[in-house]
């Protein structure tokens, strides 16, 4: 499944995230691989998603803390940022350990993961690519691979 959207403001992005969040299933974990340039809107996407999931806390970019966890009913939203990590640091994170129960794991800068990383994971896998078309326009491509 692949969908492409063009958004010009936060309201349009919120509608895209609405559609996306409606497709999430919670019988096993969800891995959301966010890809895009610096400032393209990865953290904004995550923040809107968190609100749709009824998370009240403000979502912060985990660039310097690496990961934040937010409680949902019986699971967690885990927000990880790989921006400043090298391959050795990424391997030591053991990202797959977060994929338990019905957790949602959002990984910013997922392009830093090995292409084979998600091959054997038992979870739903979503790739969200955000292209900055102009200062106010983004193209969002959402692919579901599992």
Secondary structure as UniProt FT lines:
FT   STRAND          2..7
FT   HELIX           10..23
FT   STRAND          30..36
FT   TURN            38..39
FT   HELIX           42..52
FT   TURN            53..54
FT   TURN            63..65
FT   STRAND          67..71
FT   STRAND          76..81
FT   TURN            83..84
FT   HELIX           87..93
FT   HELIX           95..98
FT   TURN            101..102
FT   STRAND          104..108
FT   HELIX           110..112
FT   TURN            115..120
FT   STRAND          124..134
FT   TURN            135..136
FT   STRAND          137..144
//
